[in-house]
Amino acid sequence: MTLPTSPRVDLNADMGESFGPWRMGDDAALLDIVTSANIACGFHAGDPDVMMKTMRLAVKKNVGIGAHPGYADLQGFGRHRMQVPHATLQNQIRYQIGAAQAMARAAGGQVRHLKLHGALANTAAEDFALATALYEAALSVAPDIAIMVLAATEQQAAVQALGCKYVCEIFADRAYNDDATLVDRSIPGAVIHDADLAGKRITDMVLRRAIVTASGKEIPTQIDTICLHGDTPEAVDIARAVRTGLESAGVTVTPFPV
């Protein structure tokens, strides 16, 4: 998928990450801003009640629904790298997508895309074989699904080799290494908390059609969608700043086609 002369981008956010009485983020507010929602499938966060509530809101607000599977790591919020056989991970991906499909259908919608979560996504961004195995598993359940990949990483190489539908993503609130992977959260400056800064840097990247890394390196790339995390206190402010900045620069914010 290539951006037209006048840039058009999707805005996506990770959500549905509350669990029982524990609340994470302001999904309702984000759903007024974004055009795609990556909804947790119960392994790293979320539960059936949260999934249904979030998907019903997404349908009501005409926001595209995506499955957001991760490691089976509720305690670590899916951010612990885990040693799990590829075959087991494939079945866990199938299981989580199946849950998302069932909930979306019951909510009156459908799952349009898949986006890996947290440590699973970061590992797949570095490991072509893992990314390929996970995406093959997803396609075995949902052959027409669009796969959201970290732009210019092994995730993108995997979907290109598979020949499936995909969209390339960059992050509004994360710093980049020079290989287009995300700076580890343990490193100061890895997560951007300043809404104005996030808005300006993303508008700059979209107009340049390139990732700008923490060192200042520019990596030309396809940019179809921008991630806005939902689990930080300033998430809604960042989302508003990003959308306002893009639209002020003449970028059309719209769901990606499937």
N, C-alpha and C positions, 0 to 999 in steps of 0.2 A: 504494500500500500504506500503510495507516494503522495506527499502533501502537494496540493495545487499551488498556483502562483500566489493566491491570497491564502495565507495559512488558516487551517481549520484544525482545531484540536478538541479532544475529549478531556474532561476532567473526571478522574476516578478517585474514590476514597475507600479505605478499608473500614468496615463497620460491622455491626452485629456482633461485637466482641464483648458485650456484657455477659454475665453468667449468674443465673439465679438472682439473688438480691444485690450482687455486686455490679455496679454500673460503670461502663467504660465509654467515655465520649458522649457527644451530643448528635446522635444519628439524624434526628428529625431536622435539626438546623442544617447539617451538611447536605441532606437530601434536597434542600432548597437551592443549593449552589452547584452541586456536581451533576454530571450527566451519566455516570456509571457508578455502581456500588459493588464493591468486592465484599461479599458477605461470608463471615466465618462459618465453618461447617461443623463445629463442635469438638475438633481435636486440639487446636491451640487456644480456642476461645469460643464463646457462644453456647447456646443450648437450643433445643427445639422451640421453646416459647420465644426466645429472642430472634431466632431465624424467621419464624412466621411473622412476628411483629414488624421486623425490619423489611421483609420482602413485601408485605402488604403496603407499607409506607412507600416503598420504591415504586410499586405498581401505581399507587394513587398519584404519585408525583411524576410519573412517566420517566423514571430513571432506569437505565439498563441494569439488569441483574447479572452478577458474576459469582461463580463459586470461588472461594478463597481457602483452599486446603493448606494445611501445614503439618508439621510433625505432631505426634501424639504427646503433647507437652503443655498441659494446662498450667502447671506450676510455673513453668518458664515462659509462658506466653508464646511458645513456638520459636523462641530465640536461642535455644540451646542446640548446638550442632550435635546430631545423634548418629551413631553407627547402626544403621538398619539395612538389611539386605534389600537390593533393588526390587526383588519380587514382592517382598512385603510392602515396601513403599508404593509399588504399583497398585496393590490391592487396597491400600489405605487411600490412595487418590480416587480409585473407582468408588469406594465406599462413601467418601465425602461428596463427590460429585452426585452420586445417586441421591443422597440426602438433600442436597441443594435442589436438584431437579424436582423431587417430590414436593418439597415445600413451596418452590416457585409455582409449580402447577396448581397447587391448592390455593395459593394466594392470587391466582389469576394472571400469572406472568410466566416467564420462561428464562432459563439460564442462557445468556448470550455468550458469555466468555468465562475463561479460567485464568486466575492469577495465583501463583504460588505465594505462600506467606513466609516471612521472616527468614530463619536460618535455612529452611529448605530452599527458598528462592535464592539466597546468597550462595549456597553450595552449588546449586544448579547453574548459577551464573558463571561458575569457575570450572564446571565439570560437564563436558559435552555428553558423555555416556549417561550420566545421571539425568540430565535434562531430557535427553532423547527417551529414556525409559519412562520418565514421568509423563511426558507428553503423549507417548504411545499409549499409555494406560488411559489417559483422559480421552483420547480419540477412540479407544475401543468402546467407551461408554457413550460418548457424544461426538460422533464423527464430524459434525458440522460446527462445532464450537470454535470460537475465535480464541486464540491463546495470547495472553498479554505477557510480553517478554521485556526483560531489562535490556534496553537498547545497547547494541554494540558489544554484547557479551556472548558466552557460549549458549545461553538461552536462545538468542536470535539465530545463531548458527544451527542449532538443533531444529528449530521450526522450519528454517529454510531447507534443510536437508530432507525433512519429512514432507515438505510441499503442502503444508496445511495452512489454514487461515491464521493470521497473526497480526498483532498491533504492537508497535514499539513504544515503550514507556520511559519517561524520565521522572525524577523525583523533585518536588518543590522544596522539601524540607530536609534533604540529605546531601552531604558533601560527597564528592566523587574522587576515587583514586584515578591514576593515569591510565589504568586498563579498563575504565568505564564501570568497574565494580564500586559498590558503596563503601565509604570509609566506615570501619568498625565502630559501633556505638560506644565502645569503651574509650575511644579517643576523643579528646576535647574538640568541639567544633563539628563533630560528625552529624549532629542533629541541629538544624537551624530553627531557632525559636522566634526570630524577628520577622513579623508578618511583612513589613515593608521590604526588607531584604529579600525574602522569599519571592514576593511578587515581582520585584525588579529583575532578579537573576533568571527567573523562569521566562519572563517576557524576552529577555536578552537571548536566552538559549533558543527559544522557538523562532525568533526572527533570524538568528544566525544559522538555525537548523544544525545545532551542534551542542554537545555536552561541554561545559567548561568545568574543568577539574579544580580541586583545591589548590593545585600548584599553578593554575592558570592555563594549562594545556587545553587546546580546543580539539574535540573529537567530532568530526562531521557525522551526523546520523539522521536516520528517519525518526521523526517524532510524531506519533499519532495520539498519544494520551499522556496526561500528567497526573502523578499520584499525589494525593493530599492525605496524609495520615490522619486517622480519626482519634488516636489515643493520647494526644498531647493536650495540655490545657489551652493552648493557643490555636488549636486545629481550625476552629471556625473562622477566626480572624485571618489566619493564613489563607484559607480557602477563598474568603472574600477578596483579600488583597491580590491573590493570583488571578482570579477571574476578572476583577476590575482592571488590573494591569494589562492583561491580554486584550480585553475588549477595547481599552483606550488606545491600544497600539494597532487596532484594526484586525485583530485575530478573531475569527468566528469560533465560539465555543459551542460544540454540538456533539452528540453521540457519534462514535465511529460506526461506519456501515458494516454490516455482516452479510 
